[in-house]
């Protein structure tokens, strides 16, 4: 490696975390360790790692939710390292935005091969997004998961936040009803457009100066929604 690449390792099992960290450091990577989702959220913003290795069974938050929120603003590769071996768990993690999935117990050689592959893809990919999104008089802090309007924090539900950050991180792009429903609620809700209408209405009440004449969340009739900065 021409320069040291950094990896954020999020794993609450100390023995596994120390083993993986020692293995990666032995290959020349700089490793930052985290035992919780809350700590990891701080580290991803401060460290801007080249790769995230994540356990799904974290003590303070489900890993799939963490992946979904992180992926909304960051293109950094995510490797899941989990004891969940069911196909449904793998599919859910990959659909949420993970790039690869390795089941525990795992072989060290396979782990390193997957890390190298993801970092190669990262090197060839585009630049990293900023962890803040500004529009109008609103600001989304993607790391802290805080939205402010002017100097006042906005109180958003988890669903409202996910919907807002998904729209705001794709400015000018039309996101279909199906895309939004799949990303926010999962495959079982893809035909229920009423979910979207309700939550878009809630968001407009909170971020638009004139909700009936929205400036930011625009309706593409019969198709979906488009976000305008």
PyMOL CGO cylinders between C-alpha atoms (Angstrom):
from pymol import cmd
from pymol.cgo import CYLINDER

trace = [
    CYLINDER, 0.00, 0.00, 0.00, 1.37, 3.39, -0.98, 0.3, 1, 1, 1, 1, 1, 1,
    CYLINDER, 1.37, 3.39, -0.98, -0.27, 5.01, 2.01, 0.3, 1, 1, 1, 1, 1, 1,
    CYLINDER, -0.27, 5.01, 2.01, -1.83, 3.66, 5.17, 0.3, 1, 1, 1, 1, 1, 1,
    CYLINDER, -1.83, 3.66, 5.17, -5.49, 2.83, 4.72, 0.3, 1, 1, 1, 1, 1, 1,
    CYLINDER, -5.49, 2.83, 4.72, -7.76, 3.14, 7.73, 0.3, 1, 1, 1, 1, 1, 1,
    CYLINDER, -7.76, 3.14, 7.73, -10.41, 0.68, 8.86, 0.3, 1, 1, 1, 1, 1, 1,
    CYLINDER, -10.41, 0.68, 8.86, -13.09, 1.25, 11.47, 0.3, 1, 1, 1, 1, 1, 1,
    CYLINDER, -13.09, 1.25, 11.47, -13.84, -2.03, 13.25, 0.3, 1, 1, 1, 1, 1, 1,
    CYLINDER, -13.84, -2.03, 13.25, -17.20, -2.06, 15.07, 0.3, 1, 1, 1, 1, 1, 1,
    CYLINDER, -17.20, -2.06, 15.07, -17.47, -5.19, 17.23, 0.3, 1, 1, 1, 1, 1, 1,
    CYLINDER, -17.47, -5.19, 17.23, -18.68, -5.54, 20.82, 0.3, 1, 1, 1, 1, 1, 1,
    CYLINDER, -18.68, -5.54, 20.82, -17.00, -8.90, 21.47, 0.3, 1, 1, 1, 1, 1, 1,
    CYLINDER, -17.00, -8.90, 21.47, -13.60, -7.88, 22.82, 0.3, 1, 1, 1, 1, 1, 1,
    CYLINDER, -13.60, -7.88, 22.82, -11.77, -11.10, 21.89, 0.3, 1, 1, 1, 1, 1, 1,
    CYLINDER, -11.77, -11.10, 21.89, -12.99, -11.03, 18.29, 0.3, 1, 1, 1, 1, 1, 1,
    CYLINDER, -12.99, -11.03, 18.29, -12.30, -7.31, 18.03, 0.3, 1, 1, 1, 1, 1, 1,
    CYLINDER, -12.30, -7.31, 18.03, -8.73, -7.69, 19.27, 0.3, 1, 1, 1, 1, 1, 1,
    CYLINDER, -8.73, -7.69, 19.27, -8.09, -10.66, 16.97, 0.3, 1, 1, 1, 1, 1, 1,
    CYLINDER, -8.09, -10.66, 16.97, -9.38, -8.87, 13.88, 0.3, 1, 1, 1, 1, 1, 1,
    CYLINDER, -9.38, -8.87, 13.88, -7.58, -5.64, 14.78, 0.3, 1, 1, 1, 1, 1, 1,
    CYLINDER, -7.58, -5.64, 14.78, -4.26, -7.46, 15.29, 0.3, 1, 1, 1, 1, 1, 1,
    CYLINDER, -4.26, -7.46, 15.29, -4.70, -9.29, 11.98, 0.3, 1, 1, 1, 1, 1, 1,
    CYLINDER, -4.70, -9.29, 11.98, -5.41, -6.08, 10.06, 0.3, 1, 1, 1, 1, 1, 1,
    CYLINDER, -5.41, -6.08, 10.06, -2.62, -4.15, 11.74, 0.3, 1, 1, 1, 1, 1, 1,
    CYLINDER, -2.62, -4.15, 11.74, -0.25, -6.97, 10.87, 0.3, 1, 1, 1, 1, 1, 1,
    CYLINDER, -0.25, -6.97, 10.87, -1.06, -6.29, 7.22, 0.3, 1, 1, 1, 1, 1, 1,
    CYLINDER, -1.06, -6.29, 7.22, -0.25, -2.60, 7.58, 0.3, 1, 1, 1, 1, 1, 1,
    CYLINDER, -0.25, -2.60, 7.58, -3.74, -1.13, 8.01, 0.3, 1, 1, 1, 1, 1, 1,
    CYLINDER, -3.74, -1.13, 8.01, -4.53, 1.53, 10.59, 0.3, 1, 1, 1, 1, 1, 1,
    CYLINDER, -4.53, 1.53, 10.59, -7.39, 0.21, 12.72, 0.3, 1, 1, 1, 1, 1, 1,
    CYLINDER, -7.39, 0.21, 12.72, -9.79, 2.21, 14.89, 0.3, 1, 1, 1, 1, 1, 1,
    CYLINDER, -9.79, 2.21, 14.89, -11.85, 0.05, 17.26, 0.3, 1, 1, 1, 1, 1, 1,
    CYLINDER, -11.85, 0.05, 17.26, -15.39, 0.67, 18.46, 0.3, 1, 1, 1, 1, 1, 1,
    CYLINDER, -15.39, 0.67, 18.46, -17.59, -1.46, 20.71, 0.3, 1, 1, 1, 1, 1, 1,
    CYLINDER, -17.59, -1.46, 20.71, -20.92, 0.28, 20.07, 0.3, 1, 1, 1, 1, 1, 1,
    CYLINDER, -20.92, 0.28, 20.07, -22.95, 2.02, 17.37, 0.3, 1, 1, 1, 1, 1, 1,
    CYLINDER, -22.95, 2.02, 17.37, -22.87, 5.30, 19.28, 0.3, 1, 1, 1, 1, 1, 1,
    CYLINDER, -22.87, 5.30, 19.28, -19.08, 5.29, 19.44, 0.3, 1, 1, 1, 1, 1, 1,
    CYLINDER, -19.08, 5.29, 19.44, -18.86, 4.22, 15.79, 0.3, 1, 1, 1, 1, 1, 1,
    CYLINDER, -18.86, 4.22, 15.79, -21.06, 7.14, 14.72, 0.3, 1, 1, 1, 1, 1, 1,
    CYLINDER, -21.06, 7.14, 14.72, -18.56, 9.53, 16.28, 0.3, 1, 1, 1, 1, 1, 1,
    CYLINDER, -18.56, 9.53, 16.28, -15.58, 7.77, 14.73, 0.3, 1, 1, 1, 1, 1, 1,
    CYLINDER, -15.58, 7.77, 14.73, -16.92, 7.66, 11.17, 0.3, 1, 1, 1, 1, 1, 1,
    CYLINDER, -16.92, 7.66, 11.17, -17.34, 11.41, 11.14, 0.3, 1, 1, 1, 1, 1, 1,
    CYLINDER, -17.34, 11.41, 11.14, -14.03, 12.19, 12.82, 0.3, 1, 1, 1, 1, 1, 1,
    CYLINDER, -14.03, 12.19, 12.82, -11.82, 9.56, 11.16, 0.3, 1, 1, 1, 1, 1, 1,
    CYLINDER, -11.82, 9.56, 11.16, -13.41, 9.18, 7.70, 0.3, 1, 1, 1, 1, 1, 1,
    CYLINDER, -13.41, 9.18, 7.70, -12.20, 5.56, 7.34, 0.3, 1, 1, 1, 1, 1, 1,
    CYLINDER, -12.20, 5.56, 7.34, -11.54, 3.81, 4.04, 0.3, 1, 1, 1, 1, 1, 1,
    CYLINDER, -11.54, 3.81, 4.04, -13.48, 0.74, 5.14, 0.3, 1, 1, 1, 1, 1, 1,
    CYLINDER, -13.48, 0.74, 5.14, -16.03, -0.13, 7.81, 0.3, 1, 1, 1, 1, 1, 1,
    CYLINDER, -16.03, -0.13, 7.81, -16.16, -3.64, 9.31, 0.3, 1, 1, 1, 1, 1, 1,
    CYLINDER, -16.16, -3.64, 9.31, -19.37, -4.03, 11.27, 0.3, 1, 1, 1, 1, 1, 1,
    CYLINDER, -19.37, -4.03, 11.27, -20.99, -6.60, 13.54, 0.3, 1, 1, 1, 1, 1, 1,
    CYLINDER, -20.99, -6.60, 13.54, -24.79, -6.59, 13.30, 0.3, 1, 1, 1, 1, 1, 1,
    CYLINDER, -24.79, -6.59, 13.30, -25.45, -7.55, 16.92, 0.3, 1, 1, 1, 1, 1, 1,
    CYLINDER, -25.45, -7.55, 16.92, -24.39, -4.35, 18.63, 0.3, 1, 1, 1, 1, 1, 1,
    CYLINDER, -24.39, -4.35, 18.63, -25.49, -3.64, 22.22, 0.3, 1, 1, 1, 1, 1, 1,
    CYLINDER, -25.49, -3.64, 22.22, -27.08, -0.24, 21.59, 0.3, 1, 1, 1, 1, 1, 1,
    CYLINDER, -27.08, -0.24, 21.59, -28.47, -0.44, 18.06, 0.3, 1, 1, 1, 1, 1, 1,
    CYLINDER, -28.47, -0.44, 18.06, -29.19, -2.93, 15.31, 0.3, 1, 1, 1, 1, 1, 1,
    CYLINDER, -29.19, -2.93, 15.31, -26.36, -2.99, 12.79, 0.3, 1, 1, 1, 1, 1, 1,
    CYLINDER, -26.36, -2.99, 12.79, -28.69, -2.97, 9.78, 0.3, 1, 1, 1, 1, 1, 1,
    CYLINDER, -28.69, -2.97, 9.78, -30.15, 0.35, 10.90, 0.3, 1, 1, 1, 1, 1, 1,
    CYLINDER, -30.15, 0.35, 10.90, -26.62, 1.70, 11.28, 0.3, 1, 1, 1, 1, 1, 1,
    CYLINDER, -26.62, 1.70, 11.28, -25.76, 0.57, 7.74, 0.3, 1, 1, 1, 1, 1, 1,
    CYLINDER, -25.76, 0.57, 7.74, -28.88, 2.17, 6.30, 0.3, 1, 1, 1, 1, 1, 1,
    CYLINDER, -28.88, 2.17, 6.30, -28.19, 5.55, 7.92, 0.3, 1, 1, 1, 1, 1, 1,
    CYLINDER, -28.19, 5.55, 7.92, -24.48, 5.49, 7.10, 0.3, 1, 1, 1, 1, 1, 1,
    CYLINDER, -24.48, 5.49, 7.10, -25.05, 4.51, 3.48, 0.3, 1, 1, 1, 1, 1, 1,
    CYLINDER, -25.05, 4.51, 3.48, -27.38, 7.46, 2.97, 0.3, 1, 1, 1, 1, 1, 1,
    CYLINDER, -27.38, 7.46, 2.97, -24.42, 9.85, 3.09, 0.3, 1, 1, 1, 1, 1, 1,
    CYLINDER, -24.42, 9.85, 3.09, -21.29, 7.74, 2.67, 0.3, 1, 1, 1, 1, 1, 1,
    CYLINDER, -21.29, 7.74, 2.67, -20.06, 5.48, -0.14, 0.3, 1, 1, 1, 1, 1, 1,
    CYLINDER, -20.06, 5.48, -0.14, -17.33, 3.89, 2.01, 0.3, 1, 1, 1, 1, 1, 1,
    CYLINDER, -17.33, 3.89, 2.01, -17.39, 0.08, 1.66, 0.3, 1, 1, 1, 1, 1, 1,
    CYLINDER, -17.39, 0.08, 1.66, -19.02, -1.87, 4.47, 0.3, 1, 1, 1, 1, 1, 1,
    CYLINDER, -19.02, -1.87, 4.47, -18.08, -5.45, 5.34, 0.3, 1, 1, 1, 1, 1, 1,
    CYLINDER, -18.08, -5.45, 5.34, -20.49, -7.20, 7.69, 0.3, 1, 1, 1, 1, 1, 1,
    CYLINDER, -20.49, -7.20, 7.69, -18.90, -9.62, 10.15, 0.3, 1, 1, 1, 1, 1, 1,
    CYLINDER, -18.90, -9.62, 10.15, -21.74, -11.43, 11.88, 0.3, 1, 1, 1, 1, 1, 1,
    CYLINDER, -21.74, -11.43, 11.88, -22.83, -14.66, 13.54, 0.3, 1, 1, 1, 1, 1, 1,
    CYLINDER, -22.83, -14.66, 13.54, -26.20, -14.33, 11.79, 0.3, 1, 1, 1, 1, 1, 1,
    CYLINDER, -26.20, -14.33, 11.79, -25.94, -16.98, 9.10, 0.3, 1, 1, 1, 1, 1, 1,
    CYLINDER, -25.94, -16.98, 9.10, -29.55, -16.97, 7.87, 0.3, 1, 1, 1, 1, 1, 1,
    CYLINDER, -29.55, -16.97, 7.87, -30.07, -15.95, 4.26, 0.3, 1, 1, 1, 1, 1, 1,
    CYLINDER, -30.07, -15.95, 4.26, -32.66, -13.37, 5.33, 0.3, 1, 1, 1, 1, 1, 1,
    CYLINDER, -32.66, -13.37, 5.33, -30.11, -11.58, 7.52, 0.3, 1, 1, 1, 1, 1, 1,
    CYLINDER, -30.11, -11.58, 7.52, -27.59, -11.45, 4.71, 0.3, 1, 1, 1, 1, 1, 1,
    CYLINDER, -27.59, -11.45, 4.71, -30.15, -10.15, 2.24, 0.3, 1, 1, 1, 1, 1, 1,
    CYLINDER, -30.15, -10.15, 2.24, -31.38, -7.50, 4.69, 0.3, 1, 1, 1, 1, 1, 1,
    CYLINDER, -31.38, -7.50, 4.69, -27.83, -6.24, 5.32, 0.3, 1, 1, 1, 1, 1, 1,
    CYLINDER, -27.83, -6.24, 5.32, -26.93, -6.13, 1.64, 0.3, 1, 1, 1, 1, 1, 1,
    CYLINDER, -26.93, -6.13, 1.64, -30.22, -4.44, 0.74, 0.3, 1, 1, 1, 1, 1, 1,
    CYLINDER, -30.22, -4.44, 0.74, -29.54, -1.83, 3.44, 0.3, 1, 1, 1, 1, 1, 1,
    CYLINDER, -29.54, -1.83, 3.44, -26.26, -0.93, 1.73, 0.3, 1, 1, 1, 1, 1, 1,
    CYLINDER, -26.26, -0.93, 1.73, -23.55, -3.32, 2.94, 0.3, 1, 1, 1, 1, 1, 1,
    CYLINDER, -23.55, -3.32, 2.94, -21.05, -4.38, 0.28, 0.3, 1, 1, 1, 1, 1, 1,
    CYLINDER, -21.05, -4.38, 0.28, -20.07, -7.81, 1.59, 0.3, 1, 1, 1, 1, 1, 1,
    CYLINDER, -20.07, -7.81, 1.59, -21.03, -10.27, 4.33, 0.3, 1, 1, 1, 1, 1, 1,
    CYLINDER, -21.03, -10.27, 4.33, -18.78, -12.71, 6.18, 0.3, 1, 1, 1, 1, 1, 1,
    CYLINDER, -18.78, -12.71, 6.18, -20.25, -15.17, 8.67, 0.3, 1, 1, 1, 1, 1, 1,
    CYLINDER, -20.25, -15.17, 8.67, -18.59, -16.03, 11.98, 0.3, 1, 1, 1, 1, 1, 1,
    CYLINDER, -18.59, -16.03, 11.98, -16.57, -18.13, 12.50, 0.3, 1, 1, 1, 1, 1, 1,
    CYLINDER, -16.57, -18.13, 12.50, -14.40, -17.01, 9.60, 0.3, 1, 1, 1, 1, 1, 1,
    CYLINDER, -14.40, -17.01, 9.60, -10.95, -17.69, 8.23, 0.3, 1, 1, 1, 1, 1, 1,
    CYLINDER, -10.95, -17.69, 8.23, -8.34, -14.98, 8.53, 0.3, 1, 1, 1, 1, 1, 1,
    CYLINDER, -8.34, -14.98, 8.53, -7.20, -15.42, 4.92, 0.3, 1, 1, 1, 1, 1, 1,
    CYLINDER, -7.20, -15.42, 4.92, -10.74, -15.00, 3.62, 0.3, 1, 1, 1, 1, 1, 1,
    CYLINDER, -10.74, -15.00, 3.62, -11.26, -11.92, 5.79, 0.3, 1, 1, 1, 1, 1, 1,
    CYLINDER, -11.26, -11.92, 5.79, -8.10, -10.29, 4.43, 0.3, 1, 1, 1, 1, 1, 1,
    CYLINDER, -8.10, -10.29, 4.43, -9.03, -11.17, 0.84, 0.3, 1, 1, 1, 1, 1, 1,
    CYLINDER, -9.03, -11.17, 0.84, -12.41, -9.52, 1.21, 0.3, 1, 1, 1, 1, 1, 1,
    CYLINDER, -12.41, -9.52, 1.21, -10.86, -6.46, 2.83, 0.3, 1, 1, 1, 1, 1, 1,
    CYLINDER, -10.86, -6.46, 2.83, -8.40, -6.10, -0.05, 0.3, 1, 1, 1, 1, 1, 1,
    CYLINDER, -8.40, -6.10, -0.05, -11.18, -6.46, -2.62, 0.3, 1, 1, 1, 1, 1, 1,
    CYLINDER, -11.18, -6.46, -2.62, -13.35, -3.80, -0.98, 0.3, 1, 1, 1, 1, 1, 1,
    CYLINDER, -13.35, -3.80, -0.98, -10.45, -1.38, -0.62, 0.3, 1, 1, 1, 1, 1, 1,
    CYLINDER, -10.45, -1.38, -0.62, -9.56, -1.82, -4.30, 0.3, 1, 1, 1, 1, 1, 1,
    CYLINDER, -9.56, -1.82, -4.30, -13.14, -0.94, -5.17, 0.3, 1, 1, 1, 1, 1, 1,
    CYLINDER, -13.14, -0.94, -5.17, -12.95, 2.04, -2.84, 0.3, 1, 1, 1, 1, 1, 1,
    CYLINDER, -12.95, 2.04, -2.84, -9.76, 3.25, -4.52, 0.3, 1, 1, 1, 1, 1, 1,
    CYLINDER, -9.76, 3.25, -4.52, -11.40, 3.11, -7.95, 0.3, 1, 1, 1, 1, 1, 1,
    CYLINDER, -11.40, 3.11, -7.95, -14.61, 4.75, -6.77, 0.3, 1, 1, 1, 1, 1, 1,
    CYLINDER, -14.61, 4.75, -6.77, -15.69, 8.35, -6.53, 0.3, 1, 1, 1, 1, 1, 1,
    CYLINDER, -15.69, 8.35, -6.53, -14.89, 10.84, -3.79, 0.3, 1, 1, 1, 1, 1, 1,
    CYLINDER, -14.89, 10.84, -3.79, -16.50, 10.71, -0.40, 0.3, 1, 1, 1, 1, 1, 1,
    CYLINDER, -16.50, 10.71, -0.40, -19.53, 12.80, 0.46, 0.3, 1, 1, 1, 1, 1, 1,
    CYLINDER, -19.53, 12.80, 0.46, -19.54, 15.29, 3.27, 0.3, 1, 1, 1, 1, 1, 1,
    CYLINDER, -19.54, 15.29, 3.27, -21.22, 14.24, 6.52, 0.3, 1, 1, 1, 1, 1, 1,
    CYLINDER, -21.22, 14.24, 6.52, -23.45, 17.32, 6.47, 0.3, 1, 1, 1, 1, 1, 1,
    CYLINDER, -23.45, 17.32, 6.47, -26.20, 18.29, 4.03, 0.3, 1, 1, 1, 1, 1, 1,
    CYLINDER, -26.20, 18.29, 4.03, -27.42, 21.89, 3.85, 0.3, 1, 1, 1, 1, 1, 1,
    CYLINDER, -27.42, 21.89, 3.85, -30.59, 23.12, 2.16, 0.3, 1, 1, 1, 1, 1, 1,
    CYLINDER, -30.59, 23.12, 2.16, -32.57, 26.31, 2.69, 0.3, 1, 1, 1, 1, 1, 1,
    CYLINDER, -32.57, 26.31, 2.69, -32.14, 27.18, 6.35, 0.3, 1, 1, 1, 1, 1, 1,
    CYLINDER, -32.14, 27.18, 6.35, -31.82, 23.52, 7.35, 0.3, 1, 1, 1, 1, 1, 1,
    CYLINDER, -31.82, 23.52, 7.35, -28.74, 21.45, 8.10, 0.3, 1, 1, 1, 1, 1, 1,
    CYLINDER, -28.74, 21.45, 8.10, -28.48, 17.68, 8.46, 0.3, 1, 1, 1, 1, 1, 1,
    CYLINDER, -28.48, 17.68, 8.46, -25.61, 16.40, 10.58, 0.3, 1, 1, 1, 1, 1, 1,
    CYLINDER, -25.61, 16.40, 10.58, -25.39, 12.85, 9.23, 0.3, 1, 1, 1, 1, 1, 1,
    CYLINDER, -25.39, 12.85, 9.23, -22.97, 11.69, 11.92, 0.3, 1, 1, 1, 1, 1, 1,
    CYLINDER, -22.97, 11.69, 11.92, -24.94, 12.91, 14.92, 0.3, 1, 1, 1, 1, 1, 1,
    CYLINDER, -24.94, 12.91, 14.92, -28.27, 12.30, 13.13, 0.3, 1, 1, 1, 1, 1, 1,
    CYLINDER, -28.27, 12.30, 13.13, -29.41, 15.79, 14.04, 0.3, 1, 1, 1, 1, 1, 1,
    CYLINDER, -29.41, 15.79, 14.04, -31.43, 18.14, 11.83, 0.3, 1, 1, 1, 1, 1, 1,
    CYLINDER, -31.43, 18.14, 11.83, -31.61, 21.85, 12.58, 0.3, 1, 1, 1, 1, 1, 1,
    CYLINDER, -31.61, 21.85, 12.58, -33.65, 24.62, 11.05, 0.3, 1, 1, 1, 1, 1, 1,
    CYLINDER, -33.65, 24.62, 11.05, -31.99, 27.96, 11.69, 0.3, 1, 1, 1, 1, 1, 1,
    CYLINDER, -31.99, 27.96, 11.69, -30.55, 27.42, 15.13, 0.3, 1, 1, 1, 1, 1, 1,
    CYLINDER, -30.55, 27.42, 15.13, -33.39, 25.21, 16.36, 0.3, 1, 1, 1, 1, 1, 1,
    CYLINDER, -33.39, 25.21, 16.36, -33.26, 21.39, 16.33, 0.3, 1, 1, 1, 1, 1, 1,
    CYLINDER, -33.26, 21.39, 16.33, -36.07, 19.66, 14.46, 0.3, 1, 1, 1, 1, 1, 1,
    CYLINDER, -36.07, 19.66, 14.46, -37.70, 16.72, 16.21, 0.3, 1, 1, 1, 1, 1, 1,
    CYLINDER, -37.70, 16.72, 16.21, -37.98, 13.99, 13.59, 0.3, 1, 1, 1, 1, 1, 1,
    CYLINDER, -37.98, 13.99, 13.59, -39.06, 10.41, 14.05, 0.3, 1, 1, 1, 1, 1, 1,
    CYLINDER, -39.06, 10.41, 14.05, -36.70, 7.68, 12.91, 0.3, 1, 1, 1, 1, 1, 1,
    CYLINDER, -36.70, 7.68, 12.91, -38.75, 7.14, 9.75, 0.3, 1, 1, 1, 1, 1, 1,
    CYLINDER, -38.75, 7.14, 9.75, -38.91, 10.87, 9.00, 0.3, 1, 1, 1, 1, 1, 1,
    CYLINDER, -38.91, 10.87, 9.00, -35.15, 11.16, 9.41, 0.3, 1, 1, 1, 1, 1, 1,
    CYLINDER, -35.15, 11.16, 9.41, -34.44, 8.22, 7.11, 0.3, 1, 1, 1, 1, 1, 1,
    CYLINDER, -34.44, 8.22, 7.11, -36.78, 9.57, 4.46, 0.3, 1, 1, 1, 1, 1, 1,
    CYLINDER, -36.78, 9.57, 4.46, -35.32, 13.07, 4.65, 0.3, 1, 1, 1, 1, 1, 1,
    CYLINDER, -35.32, 13.07, 4.65, -31.70, 11.97, 4.42, 0.3, 1, 1, 1, 1, 1, 1,
    CYLINDER, -31.70, 11.97, 4.42, -32.45, 9.60, 1.54, 0.3, 1, 1, 1, 1, 1, 1,
    CYLINDER, -32.45, 9.60, 1.54, -34.12, 12.38, -0.43, 0.3, 1, 1, 1, 1, 1, 1,
    CYLINDER, -34.12, 12.38, -0.43, -31.61, 15.10, 0.52, 0.3, 1, 1, 1, 1, 1, 1,
    CYLINDER, -31.61, 15.10, 0.52, -28.58, 12.97, -0.37, 0.3, 1, 1, 1, 1, 1, 1,
    CYLINDER, -28.58, 12.97, -0.37, -29.96, 12.59, -3.92, 0.3, 1, 1, 1, 1, 1, 1,
    CYLINDER, -29.96, 12.59, -3.92, -30.67, 16.20, -4.93, 0.3, 1, 1, 1, 1, 1, 1,
    CYLINDER, -30.67, 16.20, -4.93, -32.28, 16.63, -8.32, 0.3, 1, 1, 1, 1, 1, 1,
    CYLINDER, -32.28, 16.63, -8.32, -32.86, 12.90, -8.73, 0.3, 1, 1, 1, 1, 1, 1,
    CYLINDER, -32.86, 12.90, -8.73, -36.37, 11.50, -8.98, 0.3, 1, 1, 1, 1, 1, 1,
    CYLINDER, -36.37, 11.50, -8.98, -36.77, 8.67, -6.48, 0.3, 1, 1, 1, 1, 1, 1,
    CYLINDER, -36.77, 8.67, -6.48, -39.71, 6.44, -7.29, 0.3, 1, 1, 1, 1, 1, 1,
    CYLINDER, -39.71, 6.44, -7.29, -42.35, 5.40, -4.79, 0.3, 1, 1, 1, 1, 1, 1,
    CYLINDER, -42.35, 5.40, -4.79, -41.02, 1.86, -4.97, 0.3, 1, 1, 1, 1, 1, 1,
    CYLINDER, -41.02, 1.86, -4.97, -37.39, 2.92, -4.34, 0.3, 1, 1, 1, 1, 1, 1,
    CYLINDER, -37.39, 2.92, -4.34, -38.33, 4.97, -1.31, 0.3, 1, 1, 1, 1, 1, 1,
    CYLINDER, -38.33, 4.97, -1.31, -40.61, 2.34, 0.17, 0.3, 1, 1, 1, 1, 1, 1,
    CYLINDER, -40.61, 2.34, 0.17, -37.99, -0.38, -0.34, 0.3, 1, 1, 1, 1, 1, 1,
    CYLINDER, -37.99, -0.38, -0.34, -35.24, 1.66, 1.32, 0.3, 1, 1, 1, 1, 1, 1,
    CYLINDER, -35.24, 1.66, 1.32, -37.29, 2.94, 4.26, 0.3, 1, 1, 1, 1, 1, 1,
    CYLINDER, -37.29, 2.94, 4.26, -39.74, 0.15, 5.04, 0.3, 1, 1, 1, 1, 1, 1,
    CYLINDER, -39.74, 0.15, 5.04, -38.41, -2.90, 3.20, 0.3, 1, 1, 1, 1, 1, 1,
    CYLINDER, -38.41, -2.90, 3.20, -39.82, -5.13, 0.52, 0.3, 1, 1, 1, 1, 1, 1,
    CYLINDER, -39.82, -5.13, 0.52, -43.15, -5.83, 2.19, 0.3, 1, 1, 1, 1, 1, 1,
    CYLINDER, -43.15, -5.83, 2.19, -44.26, -2.20, 1.86, 0.3, 1, 1, 1, 1, 1, 1,
    CYLINDER, -44.26, -2.20, 1.86, -43.33, -1.47, -1.76, 0.3, 1, 1, 1, 1, 1, 1,
    CYLINDER, -43.33, -1.47, -1.76, -46.91, -1.11, -2.96, 0.3, 1, 1, 1, 1, 1, 1,
    CYLINDER, -46.91, -1.11, -2.96, -48.27, 0.94, -0.05, 0.3, 1, 1, 1, 1, 1, 1,
    CYLINDER, -48.27, 0.94, -0.05, -47.90, 4.52, -1.29, 0.3, 1, 1, 1, 1, 1, 1,
    CYLINDER, -47.90, 4.52, -1.29, -49.99, 5.82, 1.59, 0.3, 1, 1, 1, 1, 1, 1,
    CYLINDER, -49.99, 5.82, 1.59, -46.95, 5.39, 3.88, 0.3, 1, 1, 1, 1, 1, 1,
    CYLINDER, -46.95, 5.39, 3.88, -45.05, 7.85, 1.72, 0.3, 1, 1, 1, 1, 1, 1,
    CYLINDER, -45.05, 7.85, 1.72, -47.85, 10.39, 1.44, 0.3, 1, 1, 1, 1, 1, 1,
    CYLINDER, -47.85, 10.39, 1.44, -48.24, 10.52, 5.21, 0.3, 1, 1, 1, 1, 1, 1,
    CYLINDER, -48.24, 10.52, 5.21, -44.54, 10.88, 6.02, 0.3, 1, 1, 1, 1, 1, 1,
    CYLINDER, -44.54, 10.88, 6.02, -43.79, 13.29, 3.21, 0.3, 1, 1, 1, 1, 1, 1,
    CYLINDER, -43.79, 13.29, 3.21, -46.62, 15.42, 4.57, 0.3, 1, 1, 1, 1, 1, 1,
    CYLINDER, -46.62, 15.42, 4.57, -45.08, 15.31, 8.05, 0.3, 1, 1, 1, 1, 1, 1,
    CYLINDER, -45.08, 15.31, 8.05, -41.66, 16.29, 6.70, 0.3, 1, 1, 1, 1, 1, 1,
    CYLINDER, -41.66, 16.29, 6.70, -43.05, 19.18, 4.70, 0.3, 1, 1, 1, 1, 1, 1,
    CYLINDER, -43.05, 19.18, 4.70, -44.70, 20.54, 7.82, 0.3, 1, 1, 1, 1, 1, 1,
    CYLINDER, -44.70, 20.54, 7.82, -41.32, 20.55, 9.56, 0.3, 1, 1, 1, 1, 1, 1,
    CYLINDER, -41.32, 20.55, 9.56, -38.89, 21.74, 6.87, 0.3, 1, 1, 1, 1, 1, 1,
    CYLINDER, -38.89, 21.74, 6.87, -40.92, 23.81, 4.40, 0.3, 1, 1, 1, 1, 1, 1,
    CYLINDER, -40.92, 23.81, 4.40, -41.80, 27.45, 5.00, 0.3, 1, 1, 1, 1, 1, 1,
    CYLINDER, -41.80, 27.45, 5.00, -45.03, 26.90, 3.05, 0.3, 1, 1, 1, 1, 1, 1,
    CYLINDER, -45.03, 26.90, 3.05, -45.88, 23.18, 3.21, 0.3, 1, 1, 1, 1, 1, 1,
    CYLINDER, -45.88, 23.18, 3.21, -48.69, 23.51, 0.66, 0.3, 1, 1, 1, 1, 1, 1,
    CYLINDER, -48.69, 23.51, 0.66, -46.19, 24.96, -1.82, 0.3, 1, 1, 1, 1, 1, 1,
    CYLINDER, -46.19, 24.96, -1.82, -43.04, 22.96, -1.07, 0.3, 1, 1, 1, 1, 1, 1,
    CYLINDER, -43.04, 22.96, -1.07, -39.67, 24.17, -2.21, 0.3, 1, 1, 1, 1, 1, 1,
    CYLINDER, -39.67, 24.17, -2.21, -37.56, 21.17, -1.28, 0.3, 1, 1, 1, 1, 1, 1,
    CYLINDER, -37.56, 21.17, -1.28, -39.63, 17.97, -1.44, 0.3, 1, 1, 1, 1, 1, 1,
    CYLINDER, -39.63, 17.97, -1.44, -41.30, 18.09, -4.85, 0.3, 1, 1, 1, 1, 1, 1,
    CYLINDER, -41.30, 18.09, -4.85, -43.90, 15.64, -6.09, 0.3, 1, 1, 1, 1, 1, 1,
    CYLINDER, -43.90, 15.64, -6.09, -43.38, 13.94, -9.43, 0.3, 1, 1, 1, 1, 1, 1,
    CYLINDER, -43.38, 13.94, -9.43, -47.00, 12.98, -10.09, 0.3, 1, 1, 1, 1, 1, 1,
    CYLINDER, -47.00, 12.98, -10.09, -47.49, 9.26, -10.49, 0.3, 1, 1, 1, 1, 1, 1,
    CYLINDER, -47.49, 9.26, -10.49, -43.77, 8.54, -10.14, 0.3, 1, 1, 1, 1, 1, 1,
    CYLINDER, -43.77, 8.54, -10.14, -42.29, 9.63, -6.81, 0.3, 1, 1, 1, 1, 1, 1,
    CYLINDER, -42.29, 9.63, -6.81, -40.48, 12.59, -5.27, 0.3, 1, 1, 1, 1, 1, 1,
    CYLINDER, -40.48, 12.59, -5.27, -37.53, 14.83, -6.11, 0.3, 1, 1, 1, 1, 1, 1,
    CYLINDER, -37.53, 14.83, -6.11, -35.47, 16.81, -3.63, 0.3, 1, 1, 1, 1, 1, 1,
    CYLINDER, -35.47, 16.81, -3.63, -34.44, 20.35, -4.51, 0.3, 1, 1, 1, 1, 1, 1,
    CYLINDER, -34.44, 20.35, -4.51, -31.78, 22.13, -2.48, 0.3, 1, 1, 1, 1, 1, 1,
]
cmd.load_cgo(trace, "trace")
